[in-house]
Structure formats: C-alpha cells, structure tokens
C-alpha cells in the first residue's frame, strides 16, 4: 500500500485536484482531500512541490522502426551537413556494426538547405554500409558501398537517384527491407526492450504501434505482439497493422487495422506529396492521393463490417476529405455505436470533414510536435503552402470545438516520444487562437489516448478502481507559466503501483512467454 499526499491531478471528468491518493495491490482505492482514518497509520509519501498524474500514452508510433533507429545514430539536432559528417565519423570509429543506421536528416534545419549526399557520406564512411533516413521516414540517403550492393534491385525503381544517393518511394522501401532483414531477431528484441525503457523514462506506459512494413513476413507485427504480451513491469502495446488486407489482421486476432504506409492516403509536407485541394505555391502540383475514393471506401466497409477499429493517415486537406468520406460511407453502410475509428495527423482539416468527424464520432490521434517543428520550420511551410494555409495547420482548438476526441502521439521516430513537449506545443501553439489549456493538453496525453484504444475504464485518470499507472512530475503543470511547461521533468513512472524497472528478459523467454500469453494487445 502507498499513500500519496500533495497535488494529485486526477484528469477525471471535472479535472479535480485532490490532496490524497491511496494505492493498494496495483489499484487506486481512494482519492480525495481528507485521508480516511483507516489509512492514517500508513507511511505517507509527501509529494511537496511535485505532482502525481495518470501515465501517458503515445497514440501513434512506428514502434519497431523507432526501436531500430533509437539504437542507432540520431542527427535531428544537427545544424549543418558538416556536423552530420562529424557525428557519423565519430560513430564509425567506435562501432562494430557492419551496417550503420542514421536517422533524422532534414534539408530544412541545416544551413546548406539540402539533404546530405552520397559523396559526403563516402568521405566519412566508405568501409561500412550506411543509410541516413530522412526525418519524415519517407526517404533515405545511402553511401556508395550500400548503393553498389543494392543497385540491381534499385536501378529501375521510382525514387532511385544514383547521383545523390537519395532513395524515395519504392527505392526507399527496398533499402528499408535490406536494413531490417540484416538485423538479427535477438537484436530486434533487445532494441524493442530498450525502446520500452526509454519511453517509460518519459512517463509513457502504453504505445499504440503501427506495424507491418519492411520486415519479412510481417515479422515486426508478430514480434511486437509477442514482446508486448510478455513485457515486464506492466508496459503495454496496442498494435495497428498497416495494411488494407483484413486477413493479415484477422489471422492474428488483432482488433485494429490501419496506420501509415499502406493505409496512408497521402504523403507529407516534407516531400511535398501531401494531397491538397489546391496546388502547392507556384506550381500546378496538388501532391499525391495514393488511392481513389472507391478503393478506400471498399476497404473501410470491409474492415468496419468485421468489427475492426480503423485508422488512416491523412496530412493534406484532400486526403482528410477522402478519409472522412470513407469512414462516413462505412458507418452509413454498417452503423456501429462505439467504433472509435480514427484519422492520424489531421494537419490540414476541412470544415466539411470536421462536421463528419463530429457527427460520426471519429477520433484524432494528432502530433502537436509538428507545431513549430525544427525539421519543418514555418518559413518552409509558408513557402510551399502560403501564409493562409500555414495558419490553418494543426487547429487543435477547432477539433475540441467540434467535440472531437484528440489524443497525443509522436509519430516516432519522426519526433521524440515526449509527452511534456506535446503539452508544451499544444499550450504554446504558434496560432494563439488554436492553443489548448494545460488541462486540455494533459487530458489529450492521458485519458484520451486510453479512450481511443478502449482502455479508459482501467487507465487514463486517477479514480477509484482504476489501475495505479501514474507519473510523478517535478512540478504541477497547472501552476507553472505556460512557457515553462517544457522544463517539467518526469521523475518517476509507476505501473500497477510499482516503480518501473527495466526490461531484462532474454529474447527466447520474451518471445515464448508472449506466444502463450493471452494478455491484451
């Protein structure tokens, strides 16, 4: 039994703040302002200036990819390609890896205003294969050694650029498949376990993972399913299979389908292939809508009739319209009261689409980390979209005014899984009219995330009867200046009443235990 005294941010319906919380055997047995006599003799944990909140959930993450790239080299904070070269050179001198994974290159956050190229990679890494993945996860740059190894498979594909070493579209997926196939299962498992530990250090105890890309036979789906079921310390995964083939999901007895890649309706702003209703500035190009309406509607109808929860990627307004029309069509075809279908990202929604989301109760796992994002700075967005459209990006206040359930997510590895920063960006929105209150932002990152995966009855708020999945913060976010939210630290992550401890199972034990477990996934 643990008795906490201090600032207890319940995130309940009324956003009540209480003075006491009592946990017993992993459950919350009391929350209130006066400690009952029955608990007076128990040892009290005095929070003082700290705050106790529900644990966070990341509602959109490429978990296997994040685990893979997190174990490698991250250059997102580099300010120049020269700096990226130095980081790589130093890493190469110390690593025993034969193939080096580097993530986070952006042409918009370095002084050269272009991606690093093959020749620059060759200067600092010519004895080992290296793949530098672009920050948005939609392209990569490879050195000559890796290009020559894969050239026969790449040369006739769309997106192949031999001169620069940049690989897009189909060429990128070939490189990604080569990379993932080169990683051993023990190493994959270890990467996933390390990723769980990292996320727990950020206060995250559940991840909604979109899986099924680049790994042979959808190995990442199976691995995440098994390791998620056998995870120690109560860490939880909820898996979304990125496919339009419903059999991939039903064979694995998963209740959800969707995500990005095959379920992406368009691209992204970084590659200027997000689908728009009006052309990009100074062009006749409206981006790429990957599928026609008939195909998307047919997929949604099939999945909805099977009782699956659907999730689709839409960045541009044209893709958002397609997603909302398809979900409306499937729910008109086969009504369901509590489907919790969702659209990911929702960067540039339309009025018509928002009305559909309101009427049909469509949820939105959004990424507030995209607001004032270093990798896609405002000046770049204005250059391709214009000031008016840029001002309409990520309209969080509009979502809430339409009574749409929004939840926080990272889209990792594209951004860091850091809920404190999600809240900071939501409250300090560059468009002040779209800013959330800190209470709204905290609910977005806790209760609403659990709601989207049908877990809100057990997690997401500090209420009697719920699991004691909690986080101790260094400060009460309700009491700090909004500009200082980013400085709040996660001091302790607690799952089922017990402080989180690192994953330490062998890969054999983790997989075998997961195969035979029936834990929710």
PEHUBEL-V529372 format. One record per helix or strand of 3 or more residues. SS is the DSSP state (2 for helix, 1 for strand). FROM is the first residue (numbers start at 1). TO is the last residue. Records with the same first field share a line. If there is no record, write none. Layout:
# PEHUBEL-V529372
SS = FROM-TO  FROM-TO
This chain:
# PEHUBEL-V529372
1 = 2-9  17-24  27-32  44-54  56-61  99-105  129-134  139-142  166-168  204-211  236-241  256-264  309-314  342-345  363-366  406-408  470-473  490-495
2 = 37-39  63-70  81-94  118-124  144-154  169-181  185-201  216-230  232-234  246-250  293-305  317-333  351-360  368-370  374-376  378-385  387-391  396-401  419-427  432-434  438-445  447-452  482-487  507-516
